[in-house]
Amino acid sequence: MRDDLQRRIETLAQWLYESHHLVVFTGAGISTESGLPDFRGPDGLWTRQDKGLPPKPMNTPWELVEPNVGHRAIVDLQTLGKLKYLISQNVDNLHLKSGIQPDLLAELHGNIAKLRCTRCGKTTDRSTGQASCLCGGKLVGSVVDFGQSLPGKDLVLSFEHSRECDLFVVVGSSLVVTPAADMPAEALHAGAKLVIINKGDTPFDPYAHLRFHEKIGDVLPRAVKRLKKLMGLFE
């Protein structure tokens, strides 16, 4: 099994090396190694809710949670010039905290650390304490609740990059919440390779060109390390 994992990591590294338009798509699973709960895992938020249980208490407040090796591996892809776009379903602010450039990131479900203007749609840090935007619009929490529309610009750019990519890597998502979960289908339709790194099953597993059920921290950093060697960058 270990040899098989190494073979798949080598394949992922080679695909990353060859890719000209890489899109990474993250869900709650990437943040579990930082101590945050996922949604559909055995102890996930929605799993517990379905059982009539409250969310599992967190040991660390949200704002003190730090990015993990999975987040940092994606930042490495950005630094190497490989990451074209990062689409995230997460609201935990860990991608921005890890060093992802805001213009490369779509936070489809908002961000607990950001406020959004109801008039122009721009976001600002909650820590500023502002009540209104420079345009005069009201600032409200940016996290998208069920039934609310996703941020238009982020959604459009996410679909555009999904259609243009040659490699679409899913990291820690069950791929069941739409319209975000429609994006792998767009990538496949455009001819991209699909890689899924997620412990639980997804509806796209039969279509994945490469599948990892292992922990993200055991896969993505190793693939990026191998990528650096392929690029002639030795650590």
MILUM-829119 format. One line per 5 residues: number of its first residue (from 1); their letters; for each residue x, y, z of C-alpha. Coordinates in Angstrom, 3 decimals, m for minus. Example, Ala and Ser with C-alpha at 12.3 -4.5 7.8 and 13.67 -1.06 7.14 Angstrom:
<atoms>
1) as) 12.300,m4.500,7.800 | 13.670,m1.060,7.140;
</atoms>
This chain:
<atoms>
1) mrddl) 0.000,0.000,0.000 | 2.863,2.351,0.836 | 4.464,1.673,m2.553 | 1.119,2.391,m4.221 | 0.828,5.709,m2.333;
6) qrrie) 4.318,6.715,m3.408 | 3.475,5.838,m7.011 | 0.351,8.004,m6.894 | 2.265,10.885,m5.284 | 4.883,10.633,m8.065;
11) tlaqw) 2.079,10.774,m10.642 | 0.503,13.824,m8.989 | 3.880,15.592,m8.884 | 4.427,14.867,m12.577 | 0.971,16.228,m13.445;
16) lyesh) 1.627,19.342,m11.376 | 4.910,19.789,m13.230 | 3.237,19.445,m16.630 | 0.210,21.612,m15.794 | m0.172,25.061,m17.322;
21) hlvvf) m3.467,25.943,m15.630 | m3.819,24.356,m12.195 | m6.993,24.898,m10.184 | m7.182,23.701,m6.571 | m10.578,23.269,m4.903;
26) tgagi) m10.702,22.972,m1.106 | m13.369,21.974,1.385 | m13.573,21.600,5.147 | m11.369,18.501,5.088 | m8.218,20.542,4.542;
31) stesg) m8.752,22.317,7.864 | m9.393,19.265,10.058 | m5.632,18.886,10.552 | m5.715,22.400,12.054 | m8.296,21.208,14.591;
36) lpdfr) m11.459,22.437,12.847 | m14.419,20.094,12.267 | m15.454,18.988,8.805 | m19.078,18.696,7.715 | m19.778,15.130,6.635;
41) gpdgl) m17.132,13.123,8.502 | m18.077,10.779,11.380 | m17.966,13.701,13.833 | m18.682,16.479,11.311 | m20.994,19.438,11.874;
46) wtrqd) m23.767,18.157,9.604 | m23.339,14.540,10.756 | m23.819,15.578,14.381 | m26.713,17.874,13.442 | m28.488,14.981,11.706;
51) kglpp) m28.120,12.961,14.919 | m29.555,15.812,16.978 | m26.170,16.530,18.570 | m24.552,19.965,19.077 | m21.251,20.824,17.368;
56) kpmnt) m18.246,19.262,19.044 | m16.566,21.831,21.340 | m13.406,23.361,19.908 | m10.193,23.419,21.907 | m9.026,26.616,20.200;
61) pwelv) m11.072,29.705,19.204 | m11.537,30.078,15.420 | m9.412,33.203,15.219 | m6.430,31.457,16.854 | m6.462,28.394,14.584;
66) epnvg) m3.393,28.210,12.347 | m2.908,26.880,8.789 | m1.468,23.388,8.498 | 0.921,21.662,6.099 | m1.855,21.210,3.531;
71) hraiv) m2.521,24.950,3.396 | 1.194,25.666,3.203 | 1.665,23.191,0.335 | m0.860,25.201,m1.697 | 1.078,28.373,m0.882;
76) dlqtl) 4.183,26.591,m2.192 | 2.324,25.937,m5.465 | 1.582,29.667,m5.615 | 5.233,30.544,m4.951 | 6.365,28.121,m7.661;
81) gklky) 4.079,29.875,m10.145 | 1.961,26.756,m10.586 | m1.306,27.819,m8.928 | m3.636,29.648,m11.313 | m6.678,29.751,m9.026;
86) lisqn) m7.834,28.453,m5.658 | m11.540,27.842,m5.083 | m12.583,27.278,m1.481 | m15.823,26.358,0.251 | m14.260,27.247,3.609;
91) vdnlh) m15.016,30.302,5.750 | m12.168,29.811,8.245 | m9.747,32.430,6.775 | m6.869,29.917,6.834 | m5.986,30.291,3.142;
96) lksgi) m5.470,34.040,3.461 | m3.710,33.503,6.788 | m1.329,31.052,5.115 | m0.292,33.603,2.475 | m2.532,32.989,m0.538;
101) qpdll) m2.881,36.129,m2.670 | m6.467,37.432,m2.494 | m6.700,37.787,m6.283 | m5.993,34.047,m6.703 | m8.671,33.002,m4.203;
106) aelhg) m12.441,32.597,m4.459 | m14.098,32.114,m1.066 | m17.482,30.938,m2.299 | m19.076,30.732,1.134 | m17.514,33.877,2.575;
111) niakl) m15.027,34.389,5.394 | m15.656,34.740,9.119 | m12.932,37.411,9.322 | m14.449,39.568,6.550 | m17.401,41.912,6.111;
116) rctrc) m19.059,42.380,2.713 | m20.626,45.583,1.355 | m24.298,45.133,0.444 | m23.908,47.737,m2.324 | m20.616,47.124,m4.150;
121) gkttd) m19.729,43.643,m2.865 | m16.218,44.538,m1.703 | m14.917,42.917,1.468 | m13.057,44.433,4.394 | m11.481,43.004,7.528;
126) rstgq) m13.930,42.623,10.403 | m11.159,43.830,12.743 | m11.395,47.366,11.326 | m14.687,47.879,13.129 | m16.186,49.698,10.131;
131) asclc) m19.976,49.802,9.850 | m20.151,51.179,6.305 | m18.163,50.884,3.081 | m16.377,53.769,1.359 | m19.124,53.619,m1.274;
136) ggklv) m21.718,54.258,1.428 | m23.081,50.731,1.465 | m23.719,48.782,4.655 | m21.127,46.215,5.788 | m22.507,42.851,6.896;
141) gsvvd) m20.970,39.461,7.667 | m19.643,37.821,4.514 | m20.436,34.212,5.435 | m23.113,32.847,3.096 | m26.044,31.167,4.842;
146) fgqsl) m28.172,28.436,3.263 | m30.470,29.920,0.655 | m28.345,33.032,0.125 | m26.628,33.776,m3.178 | m22.912,33.116,m3.502;
151) pgkdl) m20.646,36.110,m4.233 | m21.150,36.778,m7.950 | m17.619,37.702,m8.997 | m16.040,34.761,m7.157 | m18.568,32.370,m8.664;
156) vlsfe) m18.028,33.599,m12.237 | m14.229,33.453,m11.931 | m14.407,29.979,m10.391 | m16.409,28.609,m13.303 | m14.141,30.368,m15.819;
161) hsrec) m10.984,28.877,m14.332 | m12.621,25.449,m14.031 | m13.346,25.521,m17.768 | m9.817,26.701,m18.612 | m7.803,24.391,m16.366;
166) dlfvv) m5.848,21.328,m17.422 | m5.552,19.950,m13.861 | m8.252,20.215,m11.183 | m7.197,19.070,m7.702 | m9.882,18.581,m5.041;
171) vgssl) m8.569,18.763,m1.476 | m10.839,17.831,1.425 | m14.297,18.182,m0.124 | m17.163,15.696,m0.402 | m18.273,17.509,m3.598;
176) vvtpa) m21.986,17.425,m2.816 | m22.813,21.092,m2.168 | m23.798,22.893,m5.367 | m23.099,25.039,m7.299 | m19.515,24.686,m6.064;
181) admpa) m19.617,20.924,m6.660 | m20.503,21.536,m10.323 | m16.997,22.854,m10.991 | m15.208,19.484,m11.261 | m17.770,18.560,m13.925;
186) ealha) m16.874,21.724,m15.856 | m13.177,20.844,m15.622 | m13.765,17.266,m16.798 | m15.923,18.466,m19.678 | m13.053,20.755,m20.739;
191) gaklv) m10.646,17.814,m20.783 | m8.802,18.443,m17.502 | m7.377,15.695,m15.304 | m9.250,15.330,m12.004 | m7.421,14.500,m8.770;
196) iinkg) m9.333,13.967,m5.511 | m7.666,13.954,m2.084 | m10.431,13.267,0.437 | m10.985,10.638,3.117 | m14.687,10.140,2.395;
201) dtpfd) m16.265,9.067,m0.865 | m17.449,11.646,m3.404 | m19.861,11.448,m6.361 | m16.906,12.166,m8.667 | m14.779,9.193,m7.560;
206) pyahl) m15.666,7.134,m10.684 | m14.408,9.986,m12.885 | m11.201,10.826,m11.001 | m7.961,10.172,m12.847 | m6.137,9.919,m9.507;
211) rfhek) m7.681,9.217,m6.095 | m6.248,9.565,m2.568 | m8.171,8.495,0.551 | m5.122,9.233,2.712 | m4.666,12.282,4.945;
216) igdvl) m4.021,15.512,3.048 | m0.894,16.140,5.102 | 0.496,12.783,3.961 | m0.098,13.541,0.284 | 0.047,17.175,m0.809;
221) pravk) 3.305,18.291,0.895 | 5.102,15.206,m0.456 | 3.801,15.827,m3.971 | 4.951,19.454,m3.825 | 8.362,18.406,m2.513;
226) rlkkl) 8.702,16.031,m5.467 | 7.510,18.805,m7.812 | 10.320,21.055,m6.590 | 12.847,18.367,m7.506 | 11.307,18.024,m10.960;
231) mglfe) 11.707,21.793,m11.336 | 15.341,21.580,m10.315 | 14.754,23.172,m6.905 | 16.478,21.108,m4.229 | 15.792,21.673,m0.538;
</atoms>
